[in-house]
């Protein structure tokens, strides 16, 4: 069996993301939400999630992300984005999430497909070593933040660790 719509992926991917965050941010408050139906800034207002941000820049987040994790620890606050696809990942899909990620600067950003990664994307990133197309945030003295792309494994309800791009990414935060 497989998913017929992206929306059908959301519950399974939400559980996976929750477990990933629980392992990474053990002493942190976080919430994984299905945010696809409204612009993120409106969703934040409607659901009273302003405390997950320092300042009010979130009011400019006129973007529609499939799943958003709101993360708050003693030292930082941030978001984690996940876009789900039921087709092979294309450059268009990457561009969409790259735009969202450049706007909101999430801690991590995932593009997950039940069909895997398209040939041109796979070739561009692996053969031509162009993982730079996945970068969305640069801080002096730190590694750049990059979109992580992976195939979703329906049977295990998790990402297929052998499919993760860019090479060397573990699918971890």
N, C-alpha and C positions, 0 to 999 in steps of 0.2 A: 504494500500500500504506500501511497505517497500523498502529498498535500495537493488539493485542487486550487486553493487560494493562499495568498500570503498570510491572510488573517488566520487561517487554520494552523499556521506554524507558531503563532504568537504564544499560546499557552506552554508548549514544549520548550521553546527558546527562552521564555521567561523563567522557567524552572532552572534551566541550565545556567542562565545568567545569575540568578539568585545564588545558586551553589558556588559559582565561580567567585562572586563577590564575598560570600560568606567565608570562603577559604582565604581570600586575599585581605579583606578588611575585617578581621575578627572582632575588634573592639569599636566598630563603626556602625552608625545608623545608616541604613540605606533602604530604599524602596524601588522595586522594579515595576514600572507602569506601562500599560499599552497606551501610547500617546498618538497613535496614527490618525485619529478622527478629528483632531483640532490642531491649529498652530500651537507650538510649544508654549509660547508666552501666554496665550489664552488658557491653556491647560494648567499652567502653574498658578495663575490667578484663581481660576475656578476651583482648584483643589487645595488652595492655601499652602503651596509648597515654597513660598518665598524664603523661608528660613534656611533653605539649602544653598543660598547664595549670599555672597558679600556684595553689597551694592545692588543696583537696579538694572544692570546691563541686560539681564534676562528678559526685560520688557521688549527688547529688540529681536528676540528669537522668533521671528515669523517664519518658522520652518515646521515641517511635518515629519517627525521621526517615528518609525514604527514602534520601537520600544526604547524607553529611556529609564535608566537607573539614576536615582537621585542619591548622592553619597555625601555624608557629613561625618567628619572625624574631628578630634580635638584641634588638629592643626590645619585642616583644609576642608574645602567643600568642592563638589564638582558633579559632573554628569558622566554617564557612560551611554553611548548610542549603539543601537543595533538596528540595521536594516535587513529585512528578510526578503528573499527572492525565490520564486518557484521556477525561474528560468536560469540558464547559465549566466554567470556574472559577466557583464560587458563593461566597456569603458564608460558608457553612459551611466550605469549604476554606480561606478566608482565616482564619477563626477558629481552625481547627486549627493552622495554621502560626504564627499570631500567639501562641497559647498556648505553643508550643514555643519561639518566639523570645523571649518574655518570661521564660521560665525560664532559658534558657542564654545569652541576649544574644550571638548570633553576630555576626561582623563584617558579614556579609551574609546575606540570606535570600531565596530565590527560590521562586516558585510557577509551575510550568511546565505547560502543558496542550497536548496534541496537538489539542484541539478549539477552543482559544481561550478567550476571556473571555465569561462570560455577560452577557446584556443588562442585568440589574439592577446587576451589579458595574460594568460599563462606564459606565452612566448615573450611578451614585452617585459614581464617582470623577471622571469628566470633566464631565458636565452640572452636577452639584451641587458640584463642587470639594471632594470629601470624601476626599482622599488621606490625611487624618489617620487614617483607619481602618486604615491600613497601618503606622503607627508602633509600634515596640516598644521603643525605647531612647532616652533623652534624657540628654545630658551638657551641663553648663553650658558655654556658649561654642562648642558644636559643633552641626552640623545633626543632626536626629534620624535614627536609623536606621529605614528603612522596608522592608517586604517589596516586592520587585520581582516583578510579574506579567507573564508573556509567553506567547505562543503558540509552540509548538515546531514548527519546519518540518522535516518528515520528510526531504524531499529534500536539504536543505542540512545536515542534522544540527546545527542551530543554532537559536537563538531568532529569531523574526521581529522584526526591529528596529522595524518599523512598529507592532507590537502592544504594545510595552512600556508598562506603567503602573507608577507614576504618571507623568503627562506630564513630560517633561524627564529622566527616567531613561534611561540609555543601556544598561542591562543590564551595566554594568561595576561592579567592586567599588569 
